[in-house]
Amino acid sequence: MLNNLRNRGVEDIFIAWTDNLTGFSDAIAAVYPHTDIQNCIIHQLRNSSKYVSYKELKPLMADLKKVYAAVDEQSALVALDDFAEIWDKKYPKISESWRKN
């Protein structure tokens, strides 16, 4: 698929959004090495809530919203630290995933 884009004259892609499927980011980087690859926020949120108990979902998502709705990166990182302080004891993979992605 990516090579088909190259044969059609696409020289570069500025930003690509993915659902974080294994190998997809590597494939994009191989063909378009200067592309900024970001995960889709909807997929990130779904992954974050996948294993959260129903009774904790609403407060956890409210705390997570402070991260993705932050006005700048520094504010988002502070909000993520705050989130981790509250939720990492029970759900450590969530903040880890947000830091990675």
ZIDAGI-V129477 format. One record per run of one state. SS is the DSSP state (H for helix, E for strand, L for the rest). FROM is the first residue (numbers start at 1). TO is the last residue. If there is no record, write none. Layout:
# ZIDAGI-V129477
ss:SS from:FROM to:TO
ss:SS from:FROM to:TO
This chain:
# ZIDAGI-V129477
ss:L from:1 to:1
ss:H from:2 to:7
ss:L from:8 to:14
ss:E from:15 to:18
ss:L from:19 to:23
ss:H from:24 to:31
ss:L from:32 to:35
ss:E from:36 to:39
ss:L from:40 to:40
ss:H from:41 to:49
ss:L from:50 to:53
ss:H from:54 to:68
ss:L from:69 to:72
ss:H from:73 to:100
ss:L from:101 to:101
